[in-house]
Structures are given as C-alpha cells and as structure tokens.
Amino acid sequence: MARRKIRREIPASLAAGMLFLSDRTCCVCRTRGKPVQIHHVDDNPSNNSQNNLAVLCLDCHRDTQIRGGFDRKLDCDQVILYRDDWHRIVARQRATEGIPSKAKDGSDSYRLQWVTSTAEIYRENGEFELLAQFYDSVKNFELRDKYIELALQKDSTDQGIVHLRAMQGKAELIPAEVIDRELERYTKNKDWSQRARFFYKLGKYREAALDYVRSVNWALERGKVFGAAFYLKELVERGLIQELFIQAFSKAKEENSLWWQVRALQELNWHDELTKLLLQNAKEIEESRDPSLCELLASAKGDKQQALEMHKEVVRNTHLVIMGDPRQTVGGNKGKMKGMSKGKKKSM
C-alpha cells in the first residue's frame, strides 16, 4: 500500500516570493494571464524549500503527472531548467524594461528547447558525467551537483573523481590517496601540462604555473611552437598571472613590505585596496620621502598639484641604465625607501 504523502502549507511569504520571481506567470509555457499554482518539483508536498517550488499553470502542472516513454512528459529536471531560465528572464527584463514578456525574437524559447533536449538525451543514455558538465556550462549548479553525485556512484576512477569534484569547486572532497596516485602518474610520465592542469584543479596555482612553464620550455626546445603558444595561452586564460600577484601581495603583507604590497595591487588593478593601503600608511610614506610612493599618496588624497610635483621628482631621479655595463651605476634616489622597514624593496 502506497504511503500517503503529508502536505504542509507553503508559508505565505514564501508563496508570495515565488509568485514575484515568476511574475505570476507559468515558468514553462509563459502564457500571461493564465491561472497558476505553486508546484512541488520533487512531488513531495511537505518539502517547501524554495529550490523545490515552481510556478506552473494548470495545463503544465498536468504535464508533470503524465508518464510515457522513458519519463514523464515534463519531469522535475525540466521544470527546474524552465523555472531558473524564466526567473533570469524576468529579472533581466525588470531591470531593463520593467515588464517581463516572452523574447520577441524567440531566442530564449529556442535556447531553452536546445538545453532541455540536450539534457534529456544525456539522461536517457545514462551519461551522467556529460550531463553534469552540461549543466555546469549553462550555470545550473543545482542540477550539476545532482548528477555529479550520480556520476560518482557510476564512475569512481581517480580521474573521474578529480574531474567532477574540481568542476564542483570542491577539491577538498578529493581523497588524499587519489591525489597522491594522480601526482605519481603525471610525474612518472613527465607529463607537465597535465600535471599543471591537475594542480590548477587543486587550487595550487604556484605549482600549476611552474609546470606550465616547464611545458612551454619543453615545447620550445623541440621546436613545437604551437604547443608552447597553447600552454602560455592556457596559463593566461586560467588567470594564473592574477593568482600569482595575489600570492605576491599576501607574501608582502606577511613580510610587512609596503612597497611590494603597492606593486602587487597596482598589477592587480585593485584601485580601492591600493588607495586604502596608501592612506593607512600615509605618515610612514611621507617620512620616507620616497617620490614614487609620495606621488601615489598625493593621488590617493586627491591632491593633484602635490602629485605633479612628486612626479617631477621621480623624473629628475630617473636615469637610463644599461644592464651589465660596469661604467654605469644607478644614480639618484630611484624611489629607494630609506629607513622605512615597511617599504623595504627586496626581491619578491
């Protein structure tokens, strides 16, 4: 005998919030003016979490009850996709036009059909890893995580675990023994590019950058110019340069080196953080009489005239130096921060 489902009333504030997000319009057919009701996606009427609710018209709600072929005519995954997509459209059009409606050129409708049909094919074929990857690409992380867990039940290989947990952004869930085996495999094969990608997935950006550089050197030494360019491009696209500057900033902060904190923030283009740092250390910068930092401090304070005067001082003390020429020495101040421990310029 089937167990009777317990129905709990949806709190009024939650129901009102769902209706607002959907603009009181069915998230599937999106026909304005039709009577709607709030549907429990997992068919559990006691589960009133927001992620389990969707606004449907009576016709579309009936479609969730129809079974045929491999699955229902309108299954829970499809409802989630329709709901999240419609919520995005409503929010976007509220921000731009104020009145949500169907896309006039049908582009949103086409996109949604493309998404749902692709997902349905992967699901019917049991390709849970591909399905998780697909949901990740369309930024539906709720469904991505659902199929990551199903994929892990089906595929527990080391590579599968690393790929799925990294996609999820939960590298900490990768077992230590899996990490050790993968590192040993890449190191034994001297597969630096794959080891670089592996380190990147683990969030070990310094190690990843080092192995990308190894890959570039290996490729250039063998005349494989395309490979070298590809690895450099991948290093840049993955934001490793920014990650290294962030690490440089953290190191400079630990070592109480103001100069290198400033340089790291400049390279990161973190203007607000740079301004805050300069103002916090204004007294020490002024006492140091360092023209470069004094110029930055004046700019942070909005004192354009003082910034100009400091810039002139920087220019006066700038000299061309040919590296390796014993006849030349570095002249002038060159921004050296005398007697200022926080600004000591040592190699980073």
C-alpha positions as CSV (number, residue, x, y, z in Angstrom):
1,M,0.0,0.0,0.0
2,A,1.4,3.4,-1.1
3,R,2.4,5.6,1.8
4,R,0.3,8.8,1.9
5,K,2.2,12.0,1.3
6,I,2.0,14.6,4.0
7,R,1.1,18.0,2.7
8,R,2.4,21.1,4.5
9,E,1.0,24.5,3.7
10,I,3.5,26.8,1.9
11,P,4.2,29.8,4.1
12,A,2.5,32.9,2.7
13,S,5.8,34.9,2.4
14,L,7.5,32.1,0.5
15,A,4.5,31.7,-1.9
16,A,4.4,35.4,-2.5
17,G,8.2,35.4,-3.2
18,M,7.8,32.6,-5.8
19,L,5.0,34.4,-7.5
20,F,7.0,37.6,-7.6
21,L,10.1,35.8,-9.1
22,S,7.9,34.3,-11.8
23,D,5.8,37.5,-12.3
24,R,2.7,35.3,-11.6
25,T,3.3,33.5,-14.9
26,C,3.9,29.8,-15.6
27,C,7.6,29.2,-16.0
28,V,7.1,26.6,-18.7
29,C,4.5,27.9,-21.2
30,R,5.0,31.5,-20.1
31,T,1.5,32.5,-21.2
32,R,0.5,35.6,-19.3
33,G,-2.9,35.8,-17.6
34,K,-3.4,32.0,-17.1
35,P,-4.3,30.8,-13.5
36,V,-1.2,29.4,-11.8
37,Q,-0.3,27.3,-8.8
38,I,2.9,26.5,-7.0
39,H,4.2,23.1,-7.8
40,H,6.5,20.9,-5.7
41,V,9.2,19.8,-8.1
42,D,10.0,16.5,-6.3
43,D,6.3,15.7,-5.8
44,N,6.8,15.9,-2.0
45,P,4.1,18.3,-0.7
46,S,5.9,18.5,2.6
47,N,9.1,19.9,1.1
48,N,8.6,23.6,1.0
49,S,12.2,24.7,0.3
50,Q,12.4,27.4,-2.3
51,N,14.5,25.2,-4.6
52,N,11.7,22.7,-4.6
53,L,9.0,25.1,-5.8
54,A,8.0,26.4,-9.2
55,V,5.0,28.4,-10.5
56,L,3.0,26.4,-13.2
57,C,-0.3,26.9,-14.9
58,L,-2.9,24.1,-14.6
59,D,-2.1,22.7,-18.0
60,C,1.7,22.5,-17.4
61,H,1.1,21.1,-14.0
62,R,-0.9,18.2,-15.5
63,D,2.0,17.5,-17.8
64,T,4.2,16.8,-14.8
65,Q,1.8,13.9,-13.9
66,I,1.8,12.2,-17.3
67,R,4.1,9.3,-17.7
68,G,5.2,7.9,-21.0
69,G,8.3,6.7,-22.8
70,F,11.3,6.9,-20.6
71,D,10.0,9.5,-18.2
72,R,7.2,12.0,-17.5
73,K,6.2,14.4,-20.2
74,L,7.5,17.2,-18.0
75,D,10.0,15.8,-15.5
76,C,11.5,17.5,-12.4
77,D,14.8,18.4,-14.1
78,Q,13.0,20.1,-17.0
79,V,10.8,22.1,-14.5
80,I,14.0,23.3,-12.7
81,L,15.5,24.4,-16.0
82,Y,12.4,26.2,-17.1
83,R,12.0,27.8,-13.7
84,D,15.6,29.1,-13.4
85,D,15.6,30.3,-17.0
86,W,12.3,32.1,-16.6
87,H,13.5,33.7,-13.3
88,R,16.5,35.0,-15.1
89,I,14.4,36.5,-17.9
90,V,12.0,38.1,-15.5
91,A,14.9,39.7,-13.5
92,R,16.7,40.8,-16.6
93,Q,13.6,42.4,-18.2
94,R,12.6,44.1,-14.9
95,A,16.0,45.7,-14.8
96,T,15.8,46.9,-18.4
97,E,12.1,47.3,-19.4
98,G,10.2,46.8,-16.2
99,I,7.7,44.4,-17.9
100,P,8.7,40.7,-18.4
101,S,7.5,39.0,-21.5
102,K,8.5,36.3,-24.0
103,A,11.5,37.1,-26.1
104,K,10.2,38.7,-29.2
105,D,12.7,37.0,-31.5
106,G,12.1,33.6,-29.9
107,S,15.8,33.3,-28.9
108,D,15.0,32.4,-25.3
109,S,12.5,29.8,-26.4
110,Y,15.0,28.3,-28.8
111,R,17.7,28.3,-26.2
112,L,15.5,26.5,-23.6
113,Q,14.4,23.9,-26.1
114,W,18.1,23.3,-27.0
115,V,19.0,22.9,-23.3
116,T,16.2,20.6,-22.3
117,S,16.5,18.3,-25.4
118,T,20.3,18.0,-24.9
119,A,19.9,17.2,-21.2
120,E,17.1,14.7,-21.9
121,I,19.3,12.8,-24.4
122,Y,22.3,12.6,-21.9
123,R,20.0,11.5,-19.2
124,E,18.3,8.7,-21.2
125,N,21.8,7.5,-22.3
126,G,22.9,7.4,-18.7
127,E,25.8,9.9,-19.4
128,F,25.7,11.5,-16.0
129,E,29.2,12.9,-16.2
130,L,28.4,14.6,-19.5
131,L,25.1,15.8,-18.1
132,A,26.8,17.3,-15.0
133,Q,29.3,19.0,-17.3
134,F,26.5,20.3,-19.5
135,Y,24.6,21.7,-16.5
136,D,27.8,23.4,-15.4
137,S,28.2,25.0,-18.8
138,V,24.6,26.5,-18.6
139,K,25.3,27.5,-14.9
140,N,22.6,25.4,-13.4
141,F,24.6,24.3,-10.4
142,E,21.8,22.6,-8.5
143,L,21.3,20.1,-11.3
144,R,25.1,19.9,-11.9
145,D,25.6,18.8,-8.3
146,K,22.8,16.3,-8.5
147,Y,24.4,14.5,-11.5
148,I,27.9,14.8,-10.1
149,E,26.8,12.6,-7.2
150,L,25.1,10.1,-9.6
151,A,28.2,10.1,-11.9
152,L,30.4,9.4,-8.9
153,Q,28.3,6.4,-8.0
154,K,28.7,5.1,-11.6
155,D,32.4,6.1,-12.1
156,S,34.8,6.1,-9.2
157,T,38.1,6.2,-11.1
158,D,40.7,8.6,-9.9
159,Q,40.4,10.8,-13.0
160,G,36.6,10.8,-12.8
161,I,36.7,11.8,-9.1
162,V,39.2,14.7,-9.7
163,H,37.3,16.0,-12.8
164,L,33.9,16.0,-11.1
165,R,35.0,17.4,-7.8
166,A,37.1,20.1,-9.5
167,M,34.1,21.0,-11.7
168,Q,32.0,21.4,-8.5
169,G,34.7,23.6,-6.9
170,K,35.1,21.1,-4.1
171,A,38.7,19.9,-4.4
172,E,38.8,19.3,-0.7
173,L,36.5,16.3,-1.2
174,I,39.1,14.5,-3.4
175,P,40.6,11.7,-1.2
176,A,44.3,12.2,-0.4
177,E,45.2,8.8,-1.8
178,V,43.6,9.8,-5.1
179,I,45.7,13.0,-5.2
180,D,48.9,11.0,-4.5
181,R,48.2,8.4,-7.2
182,E,47.5,11.1,-9.8
183,L,50.6,13.1,-8.9
184,E,52.7,10.0,-9.1
185,R,51.3,9.1,-12.5
186,Y,51.9,12.5,-14.0
187,T,55.4,12.8,-12.5
188,K,56.4,9.4,-13.6
189,N,55.3,10.2,-17.2
190,K,56.8,13.7,-17.1
191,D,53.5,15.0,-18.3
192,W,54.0,18.5,-17.1
193,S,51.0,20.0,-18.9
194,Q,48.6,17.5,-17.4
195,R,50.2,17.9,-14.0
196,A,49.8,21.7,-14.4
197,R,46.1,21.2,-15.0
198,F,45.8,18.9,-12.1
199,F,47.5,21.4,-9.7
200,Y,45.1,24.1,-11.1
201,K,42.1,21.9,-10.2
202,L,43.5,21.6,-6.7
203,G,43.9,25.3,-6.3
204,K,47.7,25.1,-6.2
205,Y,48.4,27.9,-8.6
206,R,52.1,28.4,-8.0
207,E,52.8,24.7,-8.7
208,A,50.4,24.9,-11.8
209,A,52.3,27.9,-13.2
210,L,55.7,26.2,-12.7
211,D,54.5,23.2,-14.6
212,Y,53.0,25.3,-17.4
213,V,56.4,27.0,-17.7
214,R,58.1,23.6,-17.9
215,S,55.7,22.6,-20.7
216,V,56.5,25.8,-22.6
217,N,60.2,25.2,-22.3
218,W,59.9,21.5,-23.3
219,A,57.9,22.5,-26.4
220,L,60.2,25.3,-27.5
221,E,63.3,23.2,-27.1
222,R,61.8,20.7,-29.5
223,G,60.6,23.3,-32.0
224,K,56.9,22.7,-31.1
225,V,56.0,26.4,-31.3
226,F,52.2,25.8,-31.4
227,G,52.4,23.7,-28.2
228,A,54.4,26.4,-26.4
229,A,51.9,29.1,-27.5
230,F,49.0,26.9,-26.5
231,Y,50.3,26.3,-22.9
232,L,51.1,30.0,-22.5
233,K,47.5,30.9,-23.7
234,E,46.1,28.4,-21.2
235,L,48.1,29.8,-18.4
236,V,46.8,33.3,-19.1
237,E,43.2,32.2,-19.6
238,R,43.1,30.4,-16.3
239,G,44.0,33.6,-14.5
240,L,47.3,32.2,-13.1
241,I,49.1,35.5,-13.5
242,Q,46.5,37.2,-11.3
243,E,46.7,34.4,-8.8
244,L,50.5,34.8,-8.6
245,F,50.1,38.5,-8.0
246,I,47.6,37.8,-5.2
247,Q,50.1,35.4,-3.6
248,A,52.8,38.1,-4.0
249,F,50.6,40.5,-2.2
250,S,49.9,38.1,0.6
251,K,53.6,37.4,1.0
252,A,54.5,41.1,1.0
253,K,51.8,41.6,3.7
254,E,53.2,38.9,5.8
255,E,56.7,40.4,5.5
256,N,55.4,43.9,6.2
257,S,56.8,45.2,2.9
258,L,54.7,48.1,1.9
259,W,56.5,48.7,-1.4
260,W,55.7,45.2,-2.8
261,Q,52.2,45.4,-1.5
262,V,51.7,48.5,-3.5
263,R,53.3,47.0,-6.6
264,A,51.1,43.9,-6.4
265,L,47.9,45.9,-6.0
266,Q,49.0,48.0,-9.0
267,E,49.4,45.0,-11.2
268,L,46.1,43.6,-10.0
269,N,44.3,46.9,-10.7
270,W,42.8,46.8,-7.3
271,H,42.5,50.6,-7.1
272,D,40.3,50.8,-3.9
273,E,42.5,48.5,-2.0
274,L,45.6,50.4,-3.1
275,T,44.1,53.7,-2.0
276,K,43.2,52.3,1.4
277,L,46.7,50.9,1.8
278,L,48.3,54.2,0.9
279,L,46.1,56.3,3.3
280,Q,46.6,53.8,6.1
281,N,50.4,54.2,5.8
282,A,50.4,58.0,4.9
283,K,52.7,59.0,7.8
284,E,55.4,56.5,7.1
285,I,55.3,57.3,3.3
286,E,55.6,61.0,4.0
287,E,58.5,60.4,6.4
288,S,60.3,58.2,3.9
289,R,60.3,61.0,1.3
290,D,60.1,58.3,-1.4
291,P,58.9,60.3,-4.5
292,S,57.2,57.3,-6.2
293,L,55.1,56.5,-3.1
294,C,54.5,60.1,-2.2
295,E,53.2,60.7,-5.8
296,L,50.8,57.7,-5.3
297,L,49.8,59.0,-1.9
298,A,49.0,62.5,-3.2
299,S,46.9,61.0,-5.9
300,A,45.0,58.9,-3.3
301,K,44.3,62.1,-1.4
302,G,43.2,63.9,-4.5
303,D,46.0,66.4,-4.3
304,K,46.8,66.8,-8.0
305,Q,49.4,69.6,-7.5
306,Q,51.4,67.6,-5.0
307,A,51.1,64.5,-7.2
308,L,52.5,66.6,-10.1
309,E,55.4,67.9,-8.0
310,M,56.3,64.3,-6.9
311,H,56.1,63.1,-10.4
312,K,58.6,65.7,-11.5
313,E,60.9,64.5,-8.7
314,V,60.6,60.9,-9.9
315,V,61.5,62.0,-13.4
316,R,64.5,64.0,-12.2
317,N,65.9,60.9,-10.4
318,T,65.3,58.5,-13.3
319,H,68.4,57.6,-15.3
320,L,68.9,55.1,-18.1
321,V,70.9,52.1,-17.0
322,I,72.5,49.6,-19.4
323,M,72.5,46.3,-17.5
324,G,75.9,44.7,-17.3
325,D,77.8,47.9,-18.2
326,P,80.4,48.4,-15.3
327,R,80.9,52.0,-16.3
328,Q,77.3,52.9,-15.2
329,T,75.8,52.9,-11.7
330,V,72.3,53.5,-10.7
331,G,72.1,57.3,-10.0
332,G,69.6,59.2,-7.9
333,N,67.1,58.1,-5.4
334,K,65.2,55.7,-7.7
335,G,62.5,55.5,-5.2
336,K,64.6,53.8,-2.5
337,M,62.7,54.0,0.8
338,K,65.4,54.9,3.3
339,G,64.9,53.9,6.8
340,M,61.4,52.5,6.1
341,S,61.1,48.9,7.1
342,K,57.6,48.6,5.7
343,G,58.7,49.7,2.3
344,K,62.0,47.9,2.1
345,K,62.4,46.8,-1.6
346,K,63.8,43.4,-1.6
347,S,63.3,40.7,-4.3
348,M,59.9,39.1,-4.3
